[in-house]
Amino acid sequence: MFSHPELIASRLLFVGLVIEAIELWMLRPAFDEGGPLSRGIASVLSAGAPWQTRIGATFGDGQAIGLVALGQGLAAAAVIVNGTGAGVGIAAAVVCLCTNAYLHARRQIGSSGAEQLTLIVLVTFALVLVAGGGEQARRIGDWFIGAQVILAYFASGVSKLLSPTWRRGEAMRGILSTEGYGVPALSRVLTAHPRADVFLCWSVIVWETLFPLVLVGPRSMLIGMLALGVLFHASCALLMGLNRFPWAFCGCYTAVWVTAASVQSR
């Protein structure tokens, strides 16, 4: 994603930052005193964290969150338009790093894998700039992010494989029956047709655990695994409301592509 800033796919992660900015703008009253994300609650939650995290967690009310979210949304939109090749796009990406790091520290609760991956990507881009921002530095940045995504999928697949609930094929109906991530109608369908649940559970397990094969498999396998990833994350967004996951993970697929191509060329 760093090696090919001209590609639209390399900018998808910043769409997720725009979505986050809109969500936090709408949630800004929750950060005022008395709200579930107030500074008092954040102070308690961050009591054992490093000092810099404690400062970030207790700085700013709903108005500050709104201003930072607005800045992040505008900066992310600038990256979407200009890319991270040079000039305005690079400066806007650095702004996104600053705003996202602050919002991540201030919120304390509700963090997700997509948010963590986004921050990792932004920090990596900053390190690429510190290293000179040249072609080699960008390629190394892509290798790191590609390896990060591959490891994340593999670890997630192994954890599911070790779970009796996933192995029995009962996980999907359980997830979809929850209040936060649920679709009760679909959960009832899977309960009535348990083989469908088994198929879905094992499809996810197999795809995630075998994902590292993109490094050594043929180009057709790489394309197929990435296509399944797009389908998986789009489904999670539509059914479970995880609307930042497609942009964060699929936005890193160009880095996975660069990593796989580099491994196979050696």
Secondary structure, 3 states (H helix, E strand, C coil): CCCCCCCHHHHHHHHHHHHHHHHHHHHHHHHCCCCCCCHHHHHHHCCCCCHHHHHHHCCCCHHHHHHHHHHHHHHHHHHHHHCCCCCHHHHHHHHHHHHHHHHHHHHCCCCCHHHHHHHHHHHHHHHHHHCCCCHHHHHHHHHHHHHHHHHHHHHHHHHHHCCHHHHHCCHHHHHHCCCCCCCHHHHHHHHHCHHHHHHHHHHHHHHHHHHHHHHCCCHHHHHHHHHHHHHHHHHHHHHHCCCCHHHHHHCCHHHHHHHHHHHHCC
